[in-house]
Amino acid sequence: MRRHLALLAIGIALVAVPFATDGFHLVLVTRGLVWAIFALSVWLPLRVLNLPSFGHAAFFGVAAYSAGLAVTRWGIHNIFVAVGVSVAITCLVALPIGVIASRLNSVSFLLITLAFAEMLRSLALRWRELGGSDGLVGVIRPRAWPLPVNLTEPVAYFYLTLSVLAVCVLVLVVLTRSPAGGVLVGIREGEGRMRALGYRVPAYKTFAFLVSAAIAATAGVLQAYLNRFVSPEELSALVSARGLLIVVLAGTQLWASVAVAVALTVGEDQLSSQTQHWLAVIGLIFVVVALLRGDDGRRVWARLAGGRWHRGEAGRPAEET
Amino acid sequence: MAPDQVVLQLTIGTSFGLLLFLLASGFTLTFGLARYVNLTHGAVFLVAAYVATSLAKQGQFVLAVLAAAGTGLGLSMVVYLVSRLRWSKLGADHLSQVLLTFGALLVFAELARVAWDGLPRSLPEPRFASGSFVLAGVSFPRYRLYMGAVALVLAAALWWLQERTTFGALVRAGVDDRDMLEATGSAAKPLFAAVFGLSGCLAGLAAGLGAPVIGASMGQEFTVLVLAFVVVVLGGPGNLTGAFVASLAVGLADAFGKALLPTFAEFTMMGLVVVVLAWRPAGLFGAPQT
C-alpha cells in the first residue's frame, strides 16, 4: 500500500514539475528522467539475471549517434521514425555482443561489456564522418507528428520524456511478470536446472539483453535530442557506471531509481558548478557507496519504501517489480 | 601488405603483447587469488606512466621505470587498504568491488590530470636502445625489441615466482581452494596484500617500459584497461598461461588492426573476442563453466 502511495506521489510530483520550476531546472529534471530510463536498462540484466553490465553506454551511445545522424544526414524528421531506426541499429550492434556475453559468467560478462563499449568509443573518436572527438553538431529536434506538440519547447520535451519513461517501466513490469520473466528468474536462481528442464538458457539471456539494449537506446535518442549534440562521451564508461550507481542506490525497487536518477543529476549539476574537479568527487561517491552498501543498507531502503523484503544473497536480490 | 611490413608488424605486435601481459597478469592474479575485480589497474598504469615521463632526462631511463613500478605498488596498496575497510562485503561481491575500484580510478585519473595538466607526455627512448637497425632488408625499431625482451624476462621471473617458490605455491593453493589454504595454517590476508602489491608493481613496470612507445595521456586508463580485460577474459580469468597466450594474440590483433584499418582498428579486436568466446566461453585456458 505504502509502495503504491509512494509511486503515486512521485508520479504527481513529476507531472507537476513544469508548473513549479523555471526552464533551466526543467531541462535538468528532463535529463534526470533520461538517466532514469537508462538506469531501467541496467536494472533488467542486473536485478533479473544478476549480470552486471558495465557496457550499456555502448547502446546509449550508438543510439545517440544514430539519432544525430538521422536528422543531420539521413533526412528523418519525425521523432518516432528516428527512435525506431536508432533502436533497430542499436539492436543490430547489441545482438553479437549479447550472443557472446550471454554465455559468460558474471565477471567475464562485466569485463567484456565494458571492453566492447570502450572499443566503440575509440572508434567514434577516430571516425571522421561521426565528427571524431568533436562529436555531431547541428542536431535539431525532429517533429512529433501525429502529436500536435512542438518538441523544441522544453515543456513538451519534458512530457515526451516522462511518457517514454512510463512506457519503459510498463514494459519491464509486464516482462518480469510474464512467463518469460519467470524463466529469467529461474535462470538466475539455478541456470543448470533450467538447462536440464530443456529451456534454451542463452536464447532467453540474449532476449533480455536485447530488450535492455533497446531501452538504453531509447534513452540515448532522448539524450541526443535533449542536448542537440552527440559527443563520444555518451559511449564512455562513466555513463555505464552512472547507470549501475543509480540502480545500486535505488535498491530493488524500479520506481526508486527514477527518484535517485533525478536527484543524482541535479546534485551532479550543482557539483560541477562548484568545482572543476567534480570527477574526483564523483569517484569518491562511488567509493563511499561501495563501502557502505550492503544487505543492511538495502533492508533500510526496503523498509522505508514499504516494500517486501525477501531474503537474498549479496548481489542476488529479491524478485521485485 | 608487403612481407617486410608483415615481419615488422609481427615484431611490434609481439613486443606490445608481452607488455600487455605484464599489465594483465597483475589483474588476473588478483582476480584468481582474491576473487577481486580491480578496475583501478588502468589508472595505476596512467599515473605510473606520468611519473615515468616526468623523469624524462636521458640516462635516467632505468630510474624512471623503477619509479613507475614503485608508484604502481603504492597506488595498488591504497586500493587494497581502502577495500580492507569492509572486506567482509567487498571480498565476496563483484559489483561492490567494481563500484569501489571504478571510483578510485576516477580519483586517480583526476589527480593525474591536476598534476600533469592533462597533457600527453612521452619518455625518450634510452640511448642504449634508440633508433632502428636493418636485418635482412627489414628495418626494426630497436626499442620495441628491447621492450619485448625485458617484458619476456619479467614474465619468466613471474613464472618462476609462481611455480618454483613457496610464495607461488601458496598463491596457487589460494587460487584453487582458499578455505583449505587457511585450514592448513597459512593466513590468506598477507597473501592478498602481497598479490595486490605485486599486481600494482607489474602495472607500473608495464607503464614505465611502455612509456617510450605509448607515452602517457589522459584516457589511457581506459584504453589499456580494455586491452587487459580482453586478455584476461580470452585467457580465462585467473589463469596466467592463458593470459600469456591471449596477450600475444591481442598484441598481434592490435598491431595488424592498426596497420590494415587505421580508422577501424577496433574491429579486428572485436572480431578476435567474438570468435574466441564463441568457441570457448570460459576462455582459452579457463575451466569449463558449471
Interface residues (C-beta under 8 A of the other chain):
Chain A: L46 P52 F54 P96 V99 I100 R103 L104 N105 S106 V107 S108 L110 L111 I112 L114 A115 F116 E118 M119 L120 R121 S122 L123 R126 W127 R128 G192 S236 A237 L238 A241 L244 L245 V248 H277 L279 A280 I282 G283 L284 I285 F286 V287 V288 V289 A290 L291 R293 G294 A314 G315
Chain B: F31 V37 V82 L85 R86 K89 L90 A92 D93 H94 L95 S96 Q97 V98 L99 L100 F102 G103 A104 L105 L106 V107 A109 E110 L111 V114 F222 T223 L225 V226 F229 V230 V232 V233 P237 P262 T263 F264 E266 F267 M269 M270 V273 V274 L277 A278 P281 A282 G283 Q289 T290
